[in-house]
Amino acid sequence: MKSNYIIINGPNLNLLGIREPEIYGKEGFNEYFLSLKKKFPEIYLNYYQSNHEGDLIDKLHEIGFRYQGIIINPGAYTHYSYAIADALKAIETPAVEVHISDIDQREEFRKISVTGVNCIHMIKGKGLAGYQEALEFLLKNKP
């Protein structure tokens, strides 16, 4: 039986490929996601994106006790959403936080991750390739 993994992207990440390509690259996420699914045919890889904090929390609650791994990029919510941080803490499914850019090299407010403290690992500054690295980390560190 195949295991379930999910990538959850937060606000404005639906604009990847067109939003600030000098920071986030020129590839859209949907194309990248399809290529990632092809690289990992042994698992069910799902994708969810929302610009709304409550929707992200609802999705974490929905899958957080039955999926084997979560890759989350909370976008700007990373820096101030204690509600998403609490949702990550409340669920059983391990999560890896991913940031396309290196948040430590950006504006001061971006250097803080309130959500990352409830994840088992964080990857930053590796572009879209960080999502694959996160998936490989989860697969290697299965409970």
C-alpha positions in Angstrom: 0.0 0.0 0.0 1.3 3.4 -0.9 2.0 6.1 1.7 0.4 9.5 1.6 2.5 12.7 1.6 1.3 16.2 1.0 2.8 19.6 0.1 1.0 22.5 1.6 1.8 26.0 0.3 0.5 29.2 1.9 -0.3 32.6 0.6 1.0 34.0 -2.7 2.8 30.7 -3.6 0.1 30.2 -6.3 2.0 33.0 -8.1 5.3 31.0 -8.4 6.9 31.5 -11.8 5.5 35.0 -12.2 5.9 36.6 -8.7 9.4 38.1 -8.1 11.2 35.6 -10.3 14.6 37.0 -9.1 13.7 35.6 -5.7 11.4 32.7 -6.4 12.4 31.5 -9.8 10.6 31.3 -13.1 9.1 27.8 -12.8 5.4 27.5 -11.8 4.7 25.2 -8.9 2.2 23.0 -10.8 4.7 22.0 -13.4 7.3 21.3 -10.7 4.8 19.3 -8.7 4.0 17.0 -11.7 7.8 16.3 -12.2 8.1 15.6 -8.5 5.3 13.1 -8.6 7.0 11.3 -11.5 10.2 11.0 -9.5 8.4 9.3 -6.5 5.9 6.8 -8.1 6.0 4.7 -4.9 4.0 7.2 -2.9 0.8 9.2 -3.2 1.9 12.8 -3.4 -0.8 15.4 -2.9 -0.7 19.2 -3.2 -2.7 21.9 -1.5 -2.4 25.7 -1.7 -4.4 28.4 0.0 -4.1 32.1 0.7 -6.2 31.8 3.8 -4.9 30.9 7.2 -7.9 29.0 8.4 -8.0 26.8 5.3 -4.4 25.8 5.9 -5.2 24.9 9.5 -8.3 23.0 8.4 -6.1 21.0 5.9 -3.5 20.2 8.6 -6.3 19.0 10.9 -7.8 16.9 8.1 -4.6 15.0 7.2 -2.5 15.3 10.3 -3.4 12.0 11.8 -3.5 9.8 8.7 -0.7 11.0 6.3 2.9 9.9 6.7 4.5 13.3 6.0 3.8 16.9 5.4 5.9 19.4 3.5 4.8 22.9 4.4 5.7 26.4 3.1 3.5 28.7 5.1 4.6 31.7 3.2 4.3 34.9 5.2 2.4 33.1 7.9 5.7 31.5 8.8 6.7 34.7 10.7 3.6 35.3 12.8 0.9 32.5 12.6 0.8 31.0 16.1 -2.4 29.4 14.9 -0.6 27.4 12.2 2.2 26.7 14.7 -0.3 25.3 17.1 -2.0 23.2 14.4 1.4 21.7 13.5 2.1 20.9 17.2 -1.4 19.3 17.6 -1.1 16.8 14.8 0.8 13.5 14.7 2.1 13.6 11.1 5.7 14.8 10.9 6.2 18.1 8.9 9.2 19.6 7.2 9.1 23.4 6.6 10.4 24.6 3.3 11.3 28.1 2.1 12.3 28.7 -1.5 14.5 31.7 -0.6 16.9 31.8 2.3 14.8 33.6 4.9 18.0 34.3 7.0 19.3 36.5 4.2 16.1 38.6 3.7 14.3 41.3 5.7 14.5 41.1 9.5 10.9 40.0 10.0 11.5 37.0 7.7 14.3 35.6 9.8 11.9 34.4 12.4 9.8 31.2 11.9 7.2 30.6 14.6 5.8 27.6 12.6 9.2 25.9 12.1 9.6 25.1 15.8 6.9 22.5 15.4 8.4 20.9 12.4 11.0 18.1 12.4 13.3 19.9 9.9 13.6 23.1 7.9 15.0 23.6 4.4 15.6 27.1 3.1 17.2 28.8 0.2 17.3 25.9 -2.2 14.6 27.0 -4.6 12.0 24.5 -5.6 14.5 21.7 -5.1 14.0 22.2 -1.4 10.6 20.4 -1.7 12.3 17.3 -3.1 14.9 17.5 -0.4 12.1 17.7 2.2 10.4 14.7 0.7 13.6 12.7 0.7 14.2 13.6 4.3 10.7 12.4 5.3 11.1 9.2 3.4 14.5 8.5 5.0 13.2 9.4 8.5 9.9 7.5 8.6 8.7 6.8 12.1 
